[in-house]
Amino acid sequence: METIKYLLLTTGLAFFVGCEALPPVPLAAQDFLPAVEQLQEGVLHEFITRYDQGPNKDVLGQLEYSFYEVSPDGNEVSIKGLTPALKDMSLTKLHVSDTGLSVKLSERYYRIDTVSHQINEANLMCFDGKESSLGLETSQWKITRHLSQVSDTTWRGMVATRFVGKEYGFTAATERTDTAQLEKLYVKGLGVVFSQTKRSSSTYTRELARQLTPKQHKELLASVPKRVAYIDPENTLIPDTQDWAPCRADKLIADYYNPTPDIGYPGGHYALNRDLIPKLDLTPFASESGYLTIRFVVNCEGEVGRFTTDEADLDLKPKQFPEAAVKDVALAIQTLTGWNTGRVGPNESLADFYTYITLKFEDGKLIDLLP
């Protein structure tokens, strides 16, 4: 009974009647994983990533996903990494004990190839705060990570546990070694919510933006004909201009990470901030917090249209920003011209592609603009 009371309190459930018994995930592990009832059903986390390549270089960003699920006995958690198009990218299986999380399997997928990582040191995390060591290796590279719990902190108003450490890497092709500074934040009932890898020349950041149930995941996939990026031309945020249209059939519109050379706004992240932010009326967002994502299509001529939106608060729940203000943001983006375009294949014509811009607000302030 005490265990059930603990679960009810920590997961915020108002009742727990008529459900199957939850898997017996060790209580210590519940501070560092999604909530038990979510693990049982499976839960999808959406992350915003940011790759800062240093002064005077572009900042790259994209969406990534992780799908968490627990085994029936509660002793193993699978984490499936997914691309922005929700395609399998990696798989990690963790053994869950009273003392920590250890890696049982780690592999990554490259098109039709699967690369299995040799596990030299398996301790992803020790719950007692002592240093954890993880070592992975392939024929091409080797990394070793050391993490230790250093402090309690907060993340979006929630209590979080902060871990810091170092990653040591070796690349066989260049015989290059490097060292990176690591930071991770964990929130009870969510798991890892923020991670950062900082090298001398670059910083890679990954932050949780949304949490989706399996039902929401399936609805998202079912709402599009072939992939998550699809935007219904009959249901757009604002009307397209009379002279705007995709250059090719809808089924040939690419995702933003497909065409080459690099596509996107000319001048990259810094130019996008310079040109877009002065066009925005932020007054209607004065009391708002959350992520406002405007998705749209850039055609082969570098012009934008076919807008839609995804919106979430800082607690990872769906929300609605002021409708008129959201449309004004889309209208401002619509004025941006001359986007860089590319080709999916070397012999193909210039592609149309789906892309997005995310505005992050905290207490009415525009904190960041991605990508």
Secondary structure, 3 states (H helix, E strand, C coil): CHHHHHHHHHHCCCCCCCCCCCCCCCHHHHHCCECHHHHHHCEEEEEEEEEECCCCCCEEEEEEEEEEEECCCCCEEEEEEECCCCCEEEEEEEEECCCEEEEEEEEEEECCEEEECEEEEEEEEECCCCCEEEEEECCCEEEEEEEEEEEEEEECCEEEEEEEEEEEEEECCCCEEEEEEEEEEEECEEEEEEEEEECCCCEEEEEEEEEECHHHHHHHHHCCCCCCCCCCCCCCCCCCCCCCCCCCCHHHCEECCCCECCCECCCHHHHHHHHHHHHCCCHHHCCCCEEEEEEEEECCCCCEEEEEEEEECCCCCECCCCHHHHHHHHHHHHCCCCCECCECCCCCCCCCEEEEEEEEEECCEEEEEEC
